[in-house]
């Protein structure tokens, strides 16, 4: 994973986790790698308001990450 992807994953995870009004996120077709998807999972789990997240069309979405 490149430094840019690590930074992207970190910032997205923090944004999802900290944002108290975030209800829906659409990251479809944004070319997220499997490593980035795994980095996002803790932020998604900790979010108290997120009701849906769309990630279809990304190469990192596999049977393991569903």
Residue, then its C-alpha position, 0 to 999 in steps of 0.5 A: x500500500x502506498x503512502x498516499x493510500x495509507x493517508x487516504x484510508x486514515x483520513x476517511x476512517x477518522x472522518x467517518x468515525x468523528x463526524x456525528x451527523x454522517x448518515x450515508x457515505x457513497x464510495x462507489x467506484x472510487x478505486x479503493x484497494x482491499x487494504x484501504x477497505x480494511x483500514x476503513x472498517x474500524x471507523x465504520x464500526x465505531x460510527x454511532x450515526x452511519x446507517x449505510x455505506x456504498x462501496x460497490x465497483x471497487x477492486x478492494x471489495x471481495x468476498x473477504x471484505x463483504 
